[in-house]
């Protein structure tokens, strides 16, 4: 096996165990452990426990690797490989018992993501090892065929800071009349993977962190999508992703609607 495939096999195995732990903790009830950027941006005890499990399993298998997780406890490694983890992407959905959340695990070198898995609560498992394609529960996936802008389904998300969401709402209001429809599902990783699997024609969201997007963007790339991390008018990272064949005109739409800081 290649290094990329070896890393993916480890990530997939750990993600499966992590999803099981998250479901087990959810069945016992969920408490908010703390908040982050606002009172609605929550962290549960499960986020923390799941990340601890993932970190422990990965570093037991590869003790020289680095680690970056949403809930902190990062470390520098010496192997040239770093794991990037979102223990529960879609925590608010998790809090409410909505199965639109996922475990996201990526392995990266100093220059690129090498392997990634996004394991959804409802059982779908998106995977990719760089150079080996993208898969949904073991079956190859690819982006949707090209359609006119008015026939495109676009995935979006909203930040939890009130002043940022107010601006995002204006951008989406400009976009809505020009596309088929908008979907706001609540998990950035799963939204990107839906574009990869042909279940959407584009994705744009502000304030998406590296751990939210690392695994999913590799999966999208291997499925035939293009992406970039631009800057929003609020000065935040803005992730844009769409099938490569129609990326340029989607980016123009995103720009026209005000999502991107120009100049």
N, C-alpha and C positions, 0 to 999 in steps of 0.2 A: 504493500500500500504506500501511496505517496504521503508526505507529511500532511498536506492539506486534508486528505481523507482520514488520516489517523486523528487529526485534531477534530474533525467533524464527528467521527465515531464517538470520541470521548464526550464532546459537547452534547450530542443527542442522548447518550446514556444518562448523563447528569441531568439534563433537562427533563427527561421522563420521570426521574426520581423527584425532582423539584416540583413538578406539576402535581404529583401525587401528594406531596406534603402540603402544598397550598390548598388542595381540595380537602384534605383531612382537617386542616385548621379552619377552613371556611365552614365546614359542617358543625364545628363547635361554637360558631358565632365569631363576629369580627369586631374588634375594638380599634379605634383610632389611637395610635401610639403617639403621634405628633403631627404637626403641620409644617409645611416648608414655605413656599413663596406667598401663600395666602391662607385664609382659614378653610378654603375649599380644596387646597392642594395637600392631600393627606398621605400619611405613611401608616401602615398597619403593622401589628406585631408579625404578621405573616411575611410582609416584605423583608423584614429584618431576619427572620428565621430562615426563610428560603435562600436569601443571599448567603447567610452563614453556611448552610448546607452546600450550596454550589461552590463557594470558595474552598471549603474543606475538601470536597471531592476532587476538584480540579488540581489543587496543589498537592494532594496526596499522590495523584497520578503523575504530576509534572512539577516537582518542588522548586525548580529553578525559574519558573515562569512568573511574569508580573500579573497584576490583577487591578482592574478598575471596575468598581460597582457603584450603582446609584446610591446605595446606602452607606458609602464610605468604606473604611478599612482597606484602602488600596495599598499596594506594595510595588516596589521596583523589582524586576527580575534580572537574571543574568543570561537567560537562554536566547533572548531576542524575540520571544513570543510573549504577548500580553493578552489576557482574557478580559473581555468587556461585557459586563453583565447588567441587565435590568431584571431583577428578580420577579417582579410582577409589573408588566407594562399594561396599564389600564386599571390602576388601583381603585379608582372610584367605581368602575364596573364591578370589580371584585367585592368592594364594600357592599354594594347593592344586590349581589347575587346574580349579576348579569355575566354570562359566560363569554364575554368579549374581552378577554385579557389573555396574556401570554407570558411565558418565560422566554427571554431573549439572551442567547449566549453567542459571542463571537470570539474568534482567535485572530489576532493581528500581529503582523511584523511591524517594523518601524515605518514601512511605506504603504502597506495595504492590508485589508482584511483577507484572511486566508480561508476561513471556514465560518459558517454561521448556522444556527438553528433558531427558529421561532416556533415554540411549541404552544399551541393554543389550548385554552381551557376546555374547549369543546372537542378536542381530540385531533384536530388537523395539525400536522407537523410539516413545516416548511424548512427545507434544508438546502445547503449548497457548500461545496468545496470548490475554491477558485479553479477555473479551468475545466470543471466537470459537470456544468449545467446546474439547473435548479429543479427542485422536486417538491411535490406535495404528497405527503404520506407514501413516498416511494415511487410516485408516478411523475414523469417529466412534465414541466409546465413551461408556458411561454406567454408573453404579453398578447393582448387582444389585437386583432387586425385594425387597420387604420379606418377611422370613420370621421365624418364631418364634425366640427366643433359642437354644433347643436345637438349631436347625438352622443356626446361623451358624458360618462358618469364620473364625477370628480370626488375624491375623498379629501376631507379637510379635518382640521382639529383646532381647538381653541386653548390658549394659555389660561392659567388660573389667576393671573393678575388682572384686576378689573379694568385698569386703564388700557392694557394691551388688548384684552378681549373686545373692548368697545371699538378699537380700530380694526381688529380682525373682522368684526361683524360688518363693518362698512365695506371691506374688501370683498367679502363673500356676497354681500348684497349686489355688488357690481357684477360679480361673476354669474350669479344664479340665472339671470335671464338669457345668458349666452351659451349655456350648456344644457344637457338633458336633465341633470339633477345633481344635487349635492348629497353626500353622505358624511355624517360625523358619528363614527362608531366608538371612539374613545380609546383606541390603542394605536399609536403611531406605527409600531412594528407590524401589526396585522394589516393596517391600511396599506402600507408599502407592499406587503406580501400579496395583497389582493390585486394590486396593479401587476405584480409579477405573474399571477395566475390568470390574468385576463378577466378579473372580477371588478375592474375599474379601468378608466382611461387616463387617470392622472391623479396626482397627490400633491398637496401643498400645505405646509404647516410651519408656524413660527415657534421658536423656543423648543425645538426638538434636540435633545442632548445626544452626545455620541453613543451612550449606552442604549438609547431608544432606537437608534437607527443603524448601528454598525452591522448587525447580522442581516437585517432586512434589506439594506441597500445592496449587499453582496448578492443576495438571492434575486433581487430585482435585476441587477446587472447581468447575472448569468441567464436570466429569463428573457433578455432582450430589451431592457429599459436603460434609459440614461437618467442621470441625476446630477444635481449640484447643491452645494450649501452656499446660499447667497446671504445677503443681509437685509433685514426688514427695516422699515422707517423707524422702528423703535430701537434699532441697533442690535437686534437679536439674530441668531442663526435662523435662516429660513430654508427649509428643505423642499426642493422641487423634484418630482420624479414622474416620468411618463415613458411610454414606449418610445424607443429611439427614433422610429419612423415618423413620429409626430411630436417629438419633444420641442422642436423650435417654435412651432406655432402655439403650443401650450405655454411655453415660457413667455411669449409675447402677450398672451391673454393675462397671465399672472402679473406681468408688468403693467398692462393697461388698467388692471383692476386695483393697482396701488400696493400690492404685496411687497414689492422690491424697492429698496432704497436706491434711487438713481443719482448719477453724478459722481 
